[in-house]
Amino acid sequence: MKIAVINGPNLNLLGKREPEVYGSQDFEAYLDGLKKHFDSLEINYFQSNVEGELITAIQQFGFSHDGIVLNAGAYTHTSIGIADAVAAVKAPVIEVHISNTYTREEFRHQSFIAPKAKGIIIGFGLDSYRLALNAFL
């Protein structure tokens, strides 16, 4: 089974950015652990701060993979284009967030992706990614 993990803007700064919200571990180290834990999965990773690059990645992985774990970061709350890409692809998408967006600023309570996603996992720190991968098994 092939799963793509796609991270959006500022998630390249995990481990450095607001550790009180996002933790102190960088994503690449966490991803290495996920790949070892889920050794039966082929996990491919993509990160970009650019909305169009995320849309292109969703389109590419969405027809060649069995699922996508997507943390679109702030684009979750602003990008109809990313939501449309999620709706357009064959692969199911699970939206994830490290923090509980409903305990944060009100603008973070809206997700354009959620209505198009298979499911949403929020608020479990980096473990949200592990829970999403489990959901595909």
N, CA, C and O atoms as CSV, one atom per row, in Angstrom:
chain,resi,resn,atom,element,x,y,z
A,1,MET,N,N,0.849,-1.175,0.000
A,1,MET,CA,C,0.000,0.000,0.000
A,1,MET,C,C,0.893,1.236,0.000
A,1,MET,O,O,1.843,1.329,0.778
A,2,LYS,N,N,0.577,2.183,-0.881
A,2,LYS,CA,C,1.353,3.420,-0.992
A,2,LYS,C,C,0.547,4.587,-0.439
A,2,LYS,O,O,-0.582,4.842,-0.856
A,3,ILE,N,N,1.157,5.288,0.512
A,3,ILE,CA,C,0.526,6.439,1.144
A,3,ILE,C,C,1.448,7.644,0.984
A,3,ILE,O,O,2.656,7.538,1.195
A,4,ALA,N,N,0.882,8.781,0.612
A,4,ALA,CA,C,1.630,10.030,0.541
A,4,ALA,C,C,1.308,10.866,1.771
A,4,ALA,O,O,0.149,10.984,2.170
A,5,VAL,N,N,2.330,11.436,2.359
A,5,VAL,CA,C,2.166,12.412,3.437
A,5,VAL,C,C,2.548,13.758,2.835
A,5,VAL,O,O,3.663,13.947,2.349
A,6,ILE,N,N,1.595,14.689,2.878
A,6,ILE,CA,C,1.817,16.010,2.296
A,6,ILE,C,C,1.647,17.057,3.396
A,6,ILE,O,O,0.612,17.122,4.060
A,7,ASN,N,N,2.678,17.866,3.570
A,7,ASN,CA,C,2.651,18.946,4.558
A,7,ASN,C,C,2.720,20.299,3.860
A,7,ASN,O,O,3.451,20.480,2.886
A,8,GLY,N,N,1.952,21.232,4.375
A,8,GLY,CA,C,1.890,22.570,3.816
A,8,GLY,C,C,2.801,23.569,4.505
A,8,GLY,O,O,3.820,23.203,5.091
A,9,PRO,N,N,2.419,24.834,4.425
A,9,PRO,CA,C,3.291,25.933,4.825
A,9,PRO,C,C,3.703,25.891,6.297
A,9,PRO,O,O,2.914,25.586,7.191
A,10,ASN,N,N,4.966,26.212,6.494
A,10,ASN,CA,C,5.608,26.355,7.800
A,10,ASN,C,C,5.843,25.043,8.534
A,10,ASN,O,O,6.458,25.039,9.600
A,11,LEU,N,N,5.366,23.938,7.989
A,11,LEU,CA,C,5.593,22.661,8.658
A,11,LEU,C,C,7.030,22.181,8.480
A,11,LEU,O,O,7.460,21.242,9.151
A,12,ASN,N,N,7.766,22.815,7.588
A,12,ASN,CA,C,9.203,22.563,7.482
A,12,ASN,C,C,9.952,23.115,8.695
A,12,ASN,O,O,11.128,22.807,8.888
A,13,LEU,N,N,9.289,23.916,9.500
A,13,LEU,CA,C,9.908,24.518,10.695
A,13,LEU,C,C,9.569,23.771,11.987
A,13,LEU,O,O,9.876,24.249,13.079
A,14,LEU,N,N,8.939,22.607,11.865
A,14,LEU,CA,C,8.623,21.845,13.083
A,14,LEU,C,C,9.907,21.556,13.856
A,14,LEU,O,O,10.942,21.232,13.274
A,15,GLY,N,N,9.818,21.679,15.157
A,15,GLY,CA,C,10.983,21.523,16.017
A,15,GLY,C,C,11.597,22.867,16.369
A,15,GLY,O,O,12.309,22.990,17.366
A,16,LYS,N,N,11.319,23.877,15.550
A,16,LYS,CA,C,11.818,25.234,15.781
A,16,LYS,C,C,10.675,26.218,16.020
A,16,LYS,O,O,10.802,27.157,16.806
A,17,ARG,N,N,9.566,25.990,15.334
A,17,ARG,CA,C,8.439,26.914,15.327
A,17,ARG,C,C,7.506,26.641,16.502
A,17,ARG,O,O,7.015,25.523,16.657
A,18,GLU,N,N,7.261,27.640,17.319
A,18,GLU,CA,C,6.285,27.565,18.401
A,18,GLU,C,C,6.214,26.178,19.048
A,18,GLU,O,O,5.191,25.503,18.941
A,19,PRO,N,N,7.280,25.751,19.712
A,19,PRO,CA,C,7.282,24.406,20.295
A,19,PRO,C,C,6.158,24.179,21.314
A,19,PRO,O,O,5.762,23.037,21.547
A,20,GLU,N,N,5.649,25.240,21.914
A,20,GLU,CA,C,4.542,25.090,22.860
A,20,GLU,C,C,3.259,24.652,22.150
A,20,GLU,O,O,2.368,24.086,22.784
A,21,VAL,N,N,3.158,24.903,20.852
A,21,VAL,CA,C,1.997,24.489,20.062
A,21,VAL,C,C,2.302,23.224,19.272
A,21,VAL,O,O,1.483,22.306,19.225
A,22,TYR,N,N,3.489,23.173,18.646
A,22,TYR,CA,C,3.797,22.124,17.673
A,22,TYR,C,C,4.824,21.102,18.152
A,22,TYR,O,O,5.133,20.165,17.415
A,23,GLY,N,N,5.357,21.250,19.351
A,23,GLY,CA,C,6.335,20.306,19.868
A,23,GLY,C,C,7.750,20.660,19.435
A,23,GLY,O,O,7.969,21.627,18.706
A,24,SER,N,N,8.697,19.868,19.893
A,24,SER,CA,C,10.110,20.182,19.657
A,24,SER,C,C,10.800,19.214,18.700
A,24,SER,O,O,12.003,19.330,18.466
A,25,GLN,N,N,10.049,18.255,18.141
A,25,GLN,CA,C,10.653,17.289,17.228
A,25,GLN,C,C,10.493,17.764,15.784
A,25,GLN,O,O,9.427,18.241,15.394
A,26,ASP,N,N,11.564,17.629,14.992
A,26,ASP,CA,C,11.429,17.975,13.575
A,26,ASP,C,C,10.713,16.841,12.850
A,26,ASP,O,O,10.754,15.687,13.277
A,27,PHE,N,N,10.056,17.192,11.746
A,27,PHE,CA,C,9.193,16.213,11.087
A,27,PHE,C,C,9.973,15.076,10.441
A,27,PHE,O,O,9.518,13.932,10.450
A,28,GLU,N,N,11.132,15.374,9.884
A,28,GLU,CA,C,11.895,14.330,9.210
A,28,GLU,C,C,12.270,13.200,10.172
A,28,GLU,O,O,12.197,12.026,9.810
A,29,ALA,N,N,12.670,13.554,11.393
A,29,ALA,CA,C,12.990,12.527,12.393
A,29,ALA,C,C,11.739,11.720,12.756
A,29,ALA,O,O,11.797,10.498,12.892
A,30,TYR,N,N,10.618,12.411,12.908
A,30,TYR,CA,C,9.370,11.715,13.209
A,30,TYR,C,C,8.976,10.789,12.053
A,30,TYR,O,O,8.543,9.659,12.276
A,31,LEU,N,N,9.129,11.273,10.827
A,31,LEU,CA,C,8.785,10.479,9.649
A,31,LEU,C,C,9.631,9.218,9.563
A,31,LEU,O,O,9.125,8.160,9.190
A,32,ASP,N,N,10.908,9.314,9.903
A,32,ASP,CA,C,11.767,8.118,9.910
A,32,ASP,C,C,11.195,7.051,10.837
A,32,ASP,O,O,11.180,5.868,10.499
A,33,GLY,N,N,10.725,7.476,12.009
A,33,GLY,CA,C,10.110,6.545,12.947
A,33,GLY,C,C,8.820,5.948,12.402
A,33,GLY,O,O,8.552,4.762,12.593
A,34,LEU,N,N,8.021,6.768,11.726
A,34,LEU,CA,C,6.785,6.256,11.123
A,34,LEU,C,C,7.085,5.191,10.072
A,34,LEU,O,O,6.412,4.162,10.008
A,35,LYS,N,N,8.091,5.446,9.260
A,35,LYS,CA,C,8.438,4.486,8.202
A,35,LYS,C,C,8.892,3.156,8.792
A,35,LYS,O,O,8.606,2.098,8.232
A,36,LYS,N,N,9.597,3.201,9.916
A,36,LYS,CA,C,10.025,1.961,10.576
A,36,LYS,C,C,8.827,1.242,11.189
A,36,LYS,O,O,8.706,0.021,11.082
A,37,HIS,N,N,7.940,2.007,11.832
A,37,HIS,CA,C,6.762,1.422,12.473
A,37,HIS,C,C,5.814,0.812,11.441
A,37,HIS,O,O,5.269,-0.272,11.652
A,38,PHE,N,N,5.623,1.515,10.327
A,38,PHE,CA,C,4.717,1.064,9.270
A,38,PHE,C,C,5.533,0.509,8.103
A,38,PHE,O,O,5.437,0.994,6.976
A,39,ASP,N,N,6.326,-0.503,8.388
A,39,ASP,CA,C,7.234,-1.034,7.362
A,39,ASP,C,C,6.500,-1.734,6.220
A,39,ASP,O,O,7.100,-2.006,5.180
A,40,SER,N,N,5.225,-2.026,6.395
A,40,SER,CA,C,4.462,-2.638,5.310
A,40,SER,C,C,3.933,-1.590,4.327
A,40,SER,O,O,3.430,-1.940,3.259
A,41,LEU,N,N,4.044,-0.317,4.683
A,41,LEU,CA,C,3.576,0.763,3.813
A,41,LEU,C,C,4.748,1.392,3.073
A,41,LEU,O,O,5.855,1.488,3.602
A,42,GLU,N,N,4.489,1.813,1.860
A,42,GLU,CA,C,5.430,2.682,1.157
A,42,GLU,C,C,4.951,4.105,1.415
A,42,GLU,O,O,3.901,4.514,0.918
A,43,ILE,N,N,5.719,4.851,2.189
A,43,ILE,CA,C,5.331,6.213,2.567
A,43,ILE,C,C,6.208,7.199,1.805
A,43,ILE,O,O,7.433,7.187,1.923
A,44,ASN,N,N,5.554,8.052,1.022
A,44,ASN,CA,C,6.252,9.114,0.301
A,44,ASN,C,C,5.890,10.445,0.933
A,44,ASN,O,O,4.759,10.649,1.375
A,45,TYR,N,N,6.859,11.347,0.973
A,45,TYR,CA,C,6.681,12.617,1.685
A,45,TYR,C,C,6.926,13.798,0.760
A,45,TYR,O,O,7.847,13.794,-0.057
A,46,PHE,N,N,6.075,14.809,0.911
A,46,PHE,CA,C,6.225,16.060,0.175
A,46,PHE,C,C,5.843,17.200,1.098
A,46,PHE,O,O,4.851,17.119,1.822
A,47,GLN,N,N,6.632,18.265,1.069
A,47,GLN,CA,C,6.325,19.481,1.832
A,47,GLN,C,C,6.578,20.679,0.947
A,47,GLN,O,O,7.559,20.723,0.204
A,48,SER,N,N,5.683,21.657,1.031
A,48,SER,CA,C,5.888,22.915,0.321
A,48,SER,C,C,5.168,24.031,1.054
A,48,SER,O,O,4.162,23.821,1.731
A,49,ASN,N,N,5.719,25.218,0.895
A,49,ASN,CA,C,5.075,26.425,1.410
A,49,ASN,C,C,4.226,27.098,0.327
A,49,ASN,O,O,3.628,28.147,0.570
A,50,VAL,N,N,4.174,26.502,-0.857
A,50,VAL,CA,C,3.525,27.101,-2.017
A,50,VAL,C,C,2.226,26.360,-2.332
A,50,VAL,O,O,2.237,25.148,-2.551
A,51,GLU,N,N,1.132,27.073,-2.355
A,51,GLU,CA,C,-0.188,26.477,-2.550
A,51,GLU,C,C,-0.267,25.663,-3.839
A,51,GLU,O,O,-0.741,24.527,-3.811
A,52,GLY,N,N,0.179,26.206,-4.952
A,52,GLY,CA,C,0.101,25.503,-6.230
A,52,GLY,C,C,0.902,24.218,-6.245
A,52,GLY,O,O,0.490,23.241,-6.871
A,53,GLU,N,N,2.045,24.200,-5.564
A,53,GLU,CA,C,2.849,22.979,-5.486
A,53,GLU,C,C,2.118,21.899,-4.689
A,53,GLU,O,O,2.223,20.714,-5.006
A,54,LEU,N,N,1.387,22.302,-3.669
A,54,LEU,CA,C,0.597,21.343,-2.894
A,54,LEU,C,C,-0.528,20.756,-3.742
A,54,LEU,O,O,-0.802,19.558,-3.673
A,55,ILE,N,N,-1.174,21.594,-4.537
A,55,ILE,CA,C,-2.234,21.126,-5.422
A,55,ILE,C,C,-1.664,20.124,-6.426
A,55,ILE,O,O,-2.259,19.073,-6.666
A,56,THR,N,N,-0.519,20.448,-7.006
A,56,THR,CA,C,0.117,19.541,-7.964
A,56,THR,C,C,0.469,18.212,-7.299
A,56,THR,O,O,0.268,17.152,-7.893
A,57,ALA,N,N,0.988,18.257,-6.084
A,57,ALA,CA,C,1.334,17.017,-5.376
A,57,ALA,C,C,0.085,16.182,-5.086
A,57,ALA,O,O,0.112,14.962,-5.251
A,58,ILE,N,N,-0.987,16.808,-4.666
A,58,ILE,CA,C,-2.244,16.077,-4.418
A,58,ILE,C,C,-2.707,15.407,-5.700
A,58,ILE,O,O,-3.112,14.245,-5.681
A,59,GLN,N,N,-2.649,16.131,-6.818
A,59,GLN,CA,C,-3.068,15.563,-8.096
A,59,GLN,C,C,-2.179,14.390,-8.507
A,59,GLN,O,O,-2.682,13.371,-8.982
A,60,GLN,N,N,-0.870,14.523,-8.331
A,60,GLN,CA,C,0.042,13.445,-8.718
A,60,GLN,C,C,-0.125,12.218,-7.840
A,60,GLN,O,O,-0.302,11.109,-8.346
A,61,PHE,N,N,-0.071,12.408,-6.520
A,61,PHE,CA,C,-0.196,11.275,-5.601
A,61,PHE,C,C,-1.616,10.703,-5.601
A,61,PHE,O,O,-1.810,9.514,-5.350
A,62,GLY,N,N,-2.585,11.538,-5.879
A,62,GLY,CA,C,-3.987,11.138,-5.787
A,62,GLY,C,C,-4.431,10.106,-6.791
A,62,GLY,O,O,-5.503,9.518,-6.645
A,63,PHE,N,N,-3.614,9.872,-7.823
A,63,PHE,CA,C,-3.943,8.855,-8.812
A,63,PHE,C,C,-2.934,7.718,-8.832
A,63,PHE,O,O,-3.111,6.743,-9.564
A,64,SER,N,N,-1.880,7.834,-8.038
A,64,SER,CA,C,-0.851,6.784,-8.025
A,64,SER,C,C,-0.696,6.117,-6.660
A,64,SER,O,O,0.024,5.127,-6.532
A,65,HIS,N,N,-1.369,6.656,-5.638
A,65,HIS,CA,C,-1.247,6.144,-4.272
A,65,HIS,C,C,-2.609,5.682,-3.758
A,65,HIS,O,O,-3.654,6.022,-4.312
A,66,ASP,N,N,-2.563,4.902,-2.689
A,66,ASP,CA,C,-3.793,4.376,-2.092
A,66,ASP,C,C,-4.427,5.330,-1.092
A,66,ASP,O,O,-5.576,5.138,-0.694
A,67,GLY,N,N,-3.690,6.355,-0.683
A,67,GLY,CA,C,-4.217,7.320,0.260
A,67,GLY,C,C,-3.249,8.474,0.443
A,67,GLY,O,O,-2.065,8.381,0.120
A,68,ILE,N,N,-3.788,9.565,0.973
A,68,ILE,CA,C,-2.999,10.758,1.262
A,68,ILE,C,C,-3.312,11.214,2.681
A,68,ILE,O,O,-4.472,11.303,3.082
A,69,VAL,N,N,-2.249,11.502,3.431
A,69,VAL,CA,C,-2.368,12.164,4.724
A,69,VAL,C,C,-1.959,13.609,4.460
A,69,VAL,O,O,-0.826,13.871,4.058
A,70,LEU,N,N,-2.871,14.540,4.684
A,70,LEU,CA,C,-2.654,15.935,4.308
A,70,LEU,C,C,-2.764,16.867,5.504
A,70,LEU,O,O,-3.799,16.931,6.167
A,71,ASN,N,N,-1.690,17.582,5.766
A,71,ASN,CA,C,-1.728,18.705,6.704
A,71,ASN,C,C,-1.439,19.941,5.866
A,71,ASN,O,O,-0.281,20.255,5.590
A,72,ALA,N,N,-2.477,20.630,5.467
A,72,ALA,CA,C,-2.344,21.791,4.598
A,72,ALA,C,C,-1.985,23.054,5.370
A,72,ALA,O,O,-1.909,24.136,4.788
A,73,GLY,N,N,-1.764,22.926,6.677
A,73,GLY,CA,C,-1.409,24.096,7.471
A,73,GLY,C,C,-2.462,25.182,7.329
A,73,GLY,O,O,-3.658,24.895,7.300
A,74,ALA,N,N,-2.021,26.417,7.240
A,74,ALA,CA,C,-2.936,27.554,7.163
A,74,ALA,C,C,-3.800,27.530,5.907
A,74,ALA,O,O,-4.875,28.129,5.890
A,75,TYR,N,N,-3.343,26.839,4.844
A,75,TYR,CA,C,-4.164,26.754,3.636
A,75,TYR,C,C,-5.467,25.998,3.880
A,75,TYR,O,O,-6.407,26.121,3.095
A,76,THR,N,N,-5.534,25.228,4.945
A,76,THR,CA,C,-6.764,24.537,5.320
A,76,THR,C,C,-7.929,25.508,5.393
A,76,THR,O,O,-9.054,25.185,5.015
A,77,HIS,N,N,-7.637,26.707,5.888
A,77,HIS,CA,C,-8.675,27.688,6.194
A,77,HIS,C,C,-8.891,28.695,5.071
A,77,HIS,O,O,-9.754,29.567,5.172
A,78,THR,N,N,-8.102,28.574,3.993
A,78,THR,CA,C,-8.174,29.599,2.946
A,78,THR,C,C,-8.255,29.060,1.533
A,78,THR,O,O,-8.677,29.792,0.637
A,79,SER,N,N,-7.871,27.816,1.289
A,79,SER,CA,C,-7.667,27.352,-0.087
A,79,SER,C,C,-8.802,26.491,-0.618
A,79,SER,O,O,-8.940,25.319,-0.266
A,80,ILE,N,N,-9.596,27.093,-1.459
A,80,ILE,CA,C,-10.611,26.330,-2.177
A,80,ILE,C,C,-9.931,25.461,-3.226
A,80,ILE,O,O,-10.427,24.381,-3.549
A,81,GLY,N,N,-8.803,25.918,-3.763
A,81,GLY,CA,C,-8.057,25.147,-4.753
A,81,GLY,C,C,-7.573,23.820,-4.206
A,81,GLY,O,O,-7.660,22.802,-4.893
A,82,ILE,N,N,-7.064,23.810,-2.977
A,82,ILE,CA,C,-6.622,22.554,-2.358
A,82,ILE,C,C,-7.827,21.653,-2.094
A,82,ILE,O,O,-7.755,20.443,-2.312
A,83,ALA,N,N,-8.930,22.230,-1.628
A,83,ALA,CA,C,-10.149,21.438,-1.406
A,83,ALA,C,C,-10.636,20.827,-2.708
A,83,ALA,O,O,-11.047,19.667,-2.732
A,84,ASP,N,N,-10.594,21.595,-3.796
A,84,ASP,CA,C,-11.013,21.066,-5.094
A,84,ASP,C,C,-10.097,19.934,-5.556
A,84,ASP,O,O,-10.569,18.963,-6.147
A,85,ALA,N,N,-8.797,20.047,-5.293
A,85,ALA,CA,C,-7.856,18.983,-5.657
A,85,ALA,C,C,-8.166,17.709,-4.878
A,85,ALA,O,O,-8.129,16.614,-5.438
A,86,VAL,N,N,-8.469,17.845,-3.598
A,86,VAL,CA,C,-8.826,16.683,-2.768
A,86,VAL,C,C,-10.076,16.005,-3.330
A,86,VAL,O,O,-10.155,14.778,-3.382
A,87,ALA,N,N,-11.045,16.811,-3.747
A,87,ALA,CA,C,-12.288,16.249,-4.295
A,87,ALA,C,C,-12.060,15.584,-5.651
A,87,ALA,O,O,-12.806,14.679,-6.025
A,88,ALA,N,N,-11.044,16.019,-6.387
A,88,ALA,CA,C,-10.835,15.556,-7.758
A,88,ALA,C,C,-10.079,14.238,-7.864
A,88,ALA,O,O,-10.163,13.560,-8.888
A,89,VAL,N,N,-9.341,13.864,-6.818
A,89,VAL,CA,C,-8.477,12.681,-6.932
A,89,VAL,C,C,-9.199,11.414,-6.470
A,89,VAL,O,O,-10.202,11.459,-5.757
A,90,LYS,N,N,-8.644,10.289,-6.908
A,90,LYS,CA,C,-9.206,8.972,-6.578
A,90,LYS,C,C,-8.871,8.548,-5.146
A,90,LYS,O,O,-9.706,7.964,-4.455
A,91,ALA,N,N,-7.648,8.844,-4.705
A,91,ALA,CA,C,-7.189,8.393,-3.385
A,91,ALA,C,C,-7.937,9.121,-2.270
A,91,ALA,O,O,-8.140,10.333,-2.347
A,92,PRO,N,N,-8.348,8.388,-1.237
A,92,PRO,CA,C,-8.946,9.056,-0.083
A,92,PRO,C,C,-7.899,9.894,0.651
A,92,PRO,O,O,-6.722,9.538,0.710
A,93,VAL,N,N,-8.356,11.009,1.204
A,93,VAL,CA,C,-7.474,11.937,1.911
A,93,VAL,C,C,-7.934,12.047,3.355
A,93,VAL,O,O,-9.119,12.239,3.630
A,94,ILE,N,N,-6.978,11.923,4.277
A,94,ILE,CA,C,-7.249,12.188,5.685
A,94,ILE,C,C,-6.550,13.487,6.046
A,94,ILE,O,O,-5.332,13.609,5.922
A,95,GLU,N,N,-7.330,14.444,6.491
A,95,GLU,CA,C,-6.801,15.742,6.920
A,95,GLU,C,C,-6.280,15.595,8.351
A,95,GLU,O,O,-6.970,15.057,9.217
A,96,VAL,N,N,-5.078,16.070,8.585
A,96,VAL,CA,C,-4.511,16.031,9.936
A,96,VAL,C,C,-4.038,17.419,10.352
A,96,VAL,O,O,-3.673,18.258,9.528
A,97,HIS,N,N,-4.060,17.620,11.661
A,97,HIS,CA,C,-3.494,18.827,12.268
A,97,HIS,C,C,-2.837,18.431,13.582
A,97,HIS,O,O,-3.352,17.601,14.332
A,98,ILE,N,N,-1.711,19.030,13.836
A,98,ILE,CA,C,-0.948,18.748,15.050
A,98,ILE,C,C,-1.656,19.323,16.266
A,98,ILE,O,O,-1.800,18.651,17.287
A,99,SER,N,N,-2.097,20.569,16.150
A,99,SER,CA,C,-2.798,21.208,17.262
A,99,SER,C,C,-4.303,21.024,17.094
A,99,SER,O,O,-4.780,20.691,16.009
A,100,ASN,N,N,-5.035,21.239,18.162
A,100,ASN,CA,C,-6.489,21.227,18.088
A,100,ASN,C,C,-6.918,22.601,17.581
A,100,ASN,O,O,-6.947,23.572,18.336
A,101,THR,N,N,-7.245,22.667,16.309
A,101,THR,CA,C,-7.557,23.956,15.694
A,101,THR,C,C,-8.790,24.617,16.320
A,101,THR,O,O,-8.964,25.831,16.208
A,102,TYR,N,N,-9.630,23.839,16.966
A,102,TYR,CA,C,-10.835,24.401,17.583
A,102,TYR,C,C,-10.563,25.084,18.920
A,102,TYR,O,O,-11.449,25.736,19.473
A,103,THR,N,N,-9.351,24.940,19.443
A,103,THR,CA,C,-8.982,25.646,20.678
A,103,THR,C,C,-8.152,26.887,20.373
A,103,THR,O,O,-7.666,27.559,21.282
A,104,ARG,N,N,-7.998,27.179,19.100
A,104,ARG,CA,C,-7.167,28.303,18.662
A,104,ARG,C,C,-8.040,29.424,18.108
A,104,ARG,O,O,-9.243,29.452,18.368
A,105,GLU,N,N,-7.470,30.320,17.370
A,105,GLU,CA,C,-8.205,31.464,16.835
A,105,GLU,C,C,-9.420,30.997,16.034
A,105,GLU,O,O,-9.406,29.923,15.432
A,106,GLU,N,N,-10.451,31.806,16.038
A,106,GLU,CA,C,-11.711,31.401,15.406
A,106,GLU,C,C,-11.554,31.118,13.910
A,106,GLU,O,O,-12.233,30.238,13.382
A,107,PHE,N,N,-10.673,31.845,13.218
A,107,PHE,CA,C,-10.519,31.600,11.782
A,107,PHE,C,C,-10.003,30.192,11.498
A,107,PHE,O,O,-10.167,29.690,10.387
A,108,ARG,N,N,-9.378,29.545,12.492
A,108,ARG,CA,C,-8.871,28.186,12.305
A,108,ARG,C,C,-9.963,27.125,12.497
A,108,ARG,O,O,-9.701,25.935,12.323
A,109,HIS,N,N,-11.157,27.537,12.846
A,109,HIS,CA,C,-12.259,26.590,13.048
A,109,HIS,C,C,-12.880,26.149,11.723
A,109,HIS,O,O,-13.609,25.158,11.688
A,110,GLN,N,N,-12.605,26.861,10.641
A,110,GLN,CA,C,-13.150,26.546,9.313
A,110,GLN,C,C,-12.130,25.768,8.501
A,110,GLN,O,O,-10.976,26.183,8.398
A,111,SER,N,N,-12.536,24.654,7.927
A,111,SER,CA,C,-11.694,23.888,7.012
A,111,SER,C,C,-12.437,23.719,5.696
A,111,SER,O,O,-13.547,23.189,5.660
A,112,PHE,N,N,-11.813,24.175,4.619
A,112,PHE,CA,C,-12.384,23.943,3.293
A,112,PHE,C,C,-12.130,22.507,2.838
A,112,PHE,O,O,-12.811,22.007,1.943
A,113,ILE,N,N,-11.154,21.849,3.452
A,113,ILE,CA,C,-10.784,20.486,3.073
A,113,ILE,C,C,-11.713,19.447,3.706
A,113,ILE,O,O,-12.042,18.441,3.078
A,114,ALA,N,N,-12.129,19.690,4.938
A,114,ALA,CA,C,-12.898,18.708,5.710
A,114,ALA,C,C,-14.086,18.110,4.959
A,114,ALA,O,O,-14.266,16.894,5.019
A,115,PRO,N,N,-14.899,18.885,4.261
A,115,PRO,CA,C,-16.049,18.277,3.570
A,115,PRO,C,C,-15.656,17.326,2.429
A,115,PRO,O,O,-16.471,16.523,1.977
A,116,LYS,N,N,-14.414,17.423,1.975
A,116,LYS,CA,C,-13.947,16.584,0.867
A,116,LYS,C,C,-13.110,15.399,1.353
A,116,LYS,O,O,-12.831,14.480,0.582
A,117,ALA,N,N,-12.711,15.416,2.622
A,117,ALA,CA,C,-11.805,14.410,3.177
A,117,ALA,C,C,-12.569,13.171,3.651
A,117,ALA,O,O,-13.757,13.225,3.969
A,118,LYS,N,N,-11.840,12.063,3.684
A,118,LYS,CA,C,-12.390,10.821,4.251
A,118,LYS,C,C,-12.607,10.994,5.748
A,118,LYS,O,O,-13.579,10.483,6.305
A,119,GLY,N,N,-11.693,11.718,6.400
A,119,GLY,CA,C,-11.786,11.956,7.828
A,119,GLY,C,C,-10.791,13.024,8.252
A,119,GLY,O,O,-9.974,13.496,7.462
A,120,ILE,N,N,-10.888,13.391,9.530
A,120,ILE,CA,C,-10.021,14.428,10.088
A,120,ILE,C,C,-9.486,13.940,11.426
A,120,ILE,O,O,-10.221,13.371,12.233
A,121,ILE,N,N,-8.191,14.172,11.650
A,121,ILE,CA,C,-7.577,13.863,12.940
A,121,ILE,C,C,-6.841,15.111,13.389
A,121,ILE,O,O,-5.922,15.571,12.711
A,122,ILE,N,N,-7.237,15.659,14.525
A,122,ILE,CA,C,-6.626,16.908,14.994
A,122,ILE,C,C,-6.309,16.819,16.482
A,122,ILE,O,O,-6.982,16.132,17.250
A,123,GLY,N,N,-5.257,17.542,16.855
A,123,GLY,CA,C,-4.999,17.778,18.262
A,123,GLY,C,C,-4.170,16.747,18.988
A,123,GLY,O,O,-4.048,16.831,20.211
A,124,PHE,N,N,-3.595,15.779,18.304
A,124,PHE,CA,C,-2.808,14.740,18.968
A,124,PHE,C,C,-1.318,14.909,18.728
A,124,PHE,O,O,-0.559,13.942,18.795
A,125,GLY,N,N,-0.900,16.134,18.449
A,125,GLY,CA,C,0.505,16.379,18.167
A,125,GLY,C,C,0.910,15.632,16.914
A,125,GLY,O,O,0.077,15.350,16.052
A,126,LEU,N,N,2.184,15.313,16.815
A,126,LEU,CA,C,2.659,14.562,15.655
A,126,LEU,C,C,2.000,13.191,15.553
A,126,LEU,O,O,1.957,12.600,14.474
A,127,ASP,N,N,1.492,12.691,16.661
A,127,ASP,CA,C,0.817,11.395,16.660
A,127,ASP,C,C,-0.412,11.388,15.747
A,127,ASP,O,O,-0.908,10.321,15.388
A,128,SER,N,N,-0.904,12.566,15.372
A,128,SER,CA,C,-2.025,12.640,14.435
A,128,SER,C,C,-1.692,11.915,13.133
A,128,SER,O,O,-2.567,11.298,12.525
A,129,TYR,N,N,-0.434,11.987,12.702
A,129,TYR,CA,C,-0.005,11.313,11.478
A,129,TYR,C,C,-0.059,9.788,11.645
A,129,TYR,O,O,-0.501,9.077,10.742
A,130,ARG,N,N,0.384,9.301,12.780
A,130,ARG,CA,C,0.343,7.857,13.039
A,130,ARG,C,C,-1.108,7.371,13.031
A,130,ARG,O,O,-1.412,6.327,12.454
A,131,LEU,N,N,-1.983,8.114,13.660
A,131,LEU,CA,C,-3.398,7.734,13.701
A,131,LEU,C,C,-4.000,7.705,12.298
A,131,LEU,O,O,-4.817,6.838,11.987
A,132,ALA,N,N,-3.597,8.651,11.455
A,132,ALA,CA,C,-4.090,8.674,10.079
A,132,ALA,C,C,-3.594,7.453,9.305
A,132,ALA,O,O,-4.360,6.829,8.571
A,133,LEU,N,N,-2.321,7.114,9.467
A,133,LEU,CA,C,-1.795,5.939,8.779
A,133,LEU,C,C,-2.497,4.669,9.253
A,133,LEU,O,O,-2.781,3.783,8.446
A,134,ASN,N,N,-2.777,4.573,10.540
A,134,ASN,CA,C,-3.532,3.434,11.061
A,134,ASN,C,C,-4.902,3.327,10.400
A,134,ASN,O,O,-5.386,2.228,10.131
A,135,ALA,N,N,-5.519,4.467,10.142
A,135,ALA,CA,C,-6.857,4.463,9.540
A,135,ALA,C,C,-6.851,3.876,8.142
A,135,ALA,O,O,-7.873,3.368,7.680
A,136,PHE,N,N,-5.706,3.938,7.455
A,136,PHE,CA,C,-5.619,3.365,6.115
A,136,PHE,C,C,-5.400,1.859,6.124
A,136,PHE,O,O,-5.584,1.198,5.102
A,137,LEU,N,N,-5.007,1.313,7.272
A,137,LEU,CA,C,-4.733,-0.136,7.330
A,137,LEU,C,C,-5.992,-0.954,7.578
A,137,LEU,O,O,-5.926,-2.181,7.653
